[in-house]
Amino acid sequence: MVDGPVLVTGATGFVGRRLCPALEEAGHDVRAMTRHPDGYDGAGTAVYADVHDADTLPEALAGCRAAYYLVHSLGSKDFERLDHDAAKAFGKAAADAGVEQIVYLGGLGRDDDDLSPHLRSRHEVEGLLGDAGVPVTVLRAAILIGHGSVSWEITRQLVEHLPAMIAPRWVNTRTQPIAVDDVVRYLVGVLGNEEALGRVFEVGGPEVLRYATMLRRAAKIMGRTRVLVPVPLLSPGLSSRWLGLVTDVDSQTGRSLVDSMSNEVVVRDTGIRTVVPFEPKSYDEAVRQALAERERELQTVDERTG
């Protein structure tokens, strides 16, 4: 158990809103960092701070023994600079506050590969967070499967909206998707764990899949038959515009993610399985769970609106 409060940045985000209650359930004192604390209704105590405003960080971090860094700026064209500056400022503020561990959720990908700007930035952030001396525990993941994940929403909406899909080259890239609940389980498991301090872990589900296989299997689970039409010369730029036409994903975020889909992102080091041992969910199980969560949310909205 960590002796003191644990700060969760990005507490209202896709992972953060699941992590905060999981940490509370594990007995931790959670501070949920948000730019809108008055509207926060999740687990933990809401505190105001913004990683892009260094002056707001000391108060949020005061007294904390550990902190989770779950923020990024993918929606901005200038995300590399923004994430660089934010990570450096957060790492320094954490060191000044006496934080003993930062846990960061980054992206899979080999350091010696020709990484996309998105993945390159994620790896750069790992080092910047620890520049001021706080030990950083990094979990590198590929696609997170769960309701609200941008990557999963691209998959679901493509299957839902298109009977035949133009298939850029990236549909043949291998990846290792993981259920968001399993990522949260890993995030909780490394907190305060001496074996995890200062280490980079790779996390993934039990299967390595091509994006095309993910689309076909998701379609089968959703009761749809989908045809993939190969278009090998479809560029990332055109591909991201195409996504903008058939999904509601922000075009800049979509472009950053599409650029990364040319990089193979699979787990090569299974060390995390020793530090936090459990059996991750299969891709099909994760998809069914994501669809069920979406259905429950839609049902709740319907009940509220009558």
CORZIBEL-V763828 format. One line per field, one symbol per residue. ss: DSSP state (a for helix, b for strand, c for the rest). psi: psi as a letter, one per 40 degrees, with the letter a starting at -180 (. if undefined). burial: + if it has 9 or more other ideal C-beta (glycine too) atoms within 8 Angstrom, else -. Layout:
ss: ???
psi: ???
burial: ???
This chain:
ss: cccccbbbcccccccaaaaaaaaaaccccbbbbbccaaacccccbbbbcbccbaaaaaaaaccccbbbbcccccccccaaaaaaaaaaaaaaaaaaccccbbbbbbbcccccccccaaaaaaaaaaaaaacccccbbbbbbccbbccccaaaaaaaaaaaaccbbbbcaaaacbbccbbaaaaaaaaaaacccaaacccbbbccccccbbaaaaaaaaaaacccccbbbbcccccaaaaaaaaaaaccccaaaaaaaaaaccccbccccccaaaacccccccaaaaaaaaaaaaaaaaaaaaaaac
psi: hhgiihhhifdeadddeddddddddeeihhhhhiegddehfaiahhihiheegdeeddddeheidiihhfiifdeidfddddddddddddddddddefhehhhhhaiihhdeigiidddddddddddddedeehhhhhhhibhhhihehddddddddddddhdhhhhideeeiiigiihddddddddddehehdeeheihihiiaehhiidddddddddddefihihhhhgdehiddddddddddeiehhdddddddddeeehhgihehfdddddghihiiidddddddddddddddddddddde.
burial: -+-+++++++++++++++++++++---+-+++++-----+-+-+-++++-+----+++-++--++++++++-++----++-++++++++++++++++-+-+++++++++-----++++++++++++-+++++-++++++++++++++-+++++++++++-----+-++-++-+++++++++++++++++++-+--++-+-+++++---++++-++++++-++-+-+-+-----+-+--++++++-++-+-+++++++++++++-+++---++--++---++++-+++++++-++--+---------
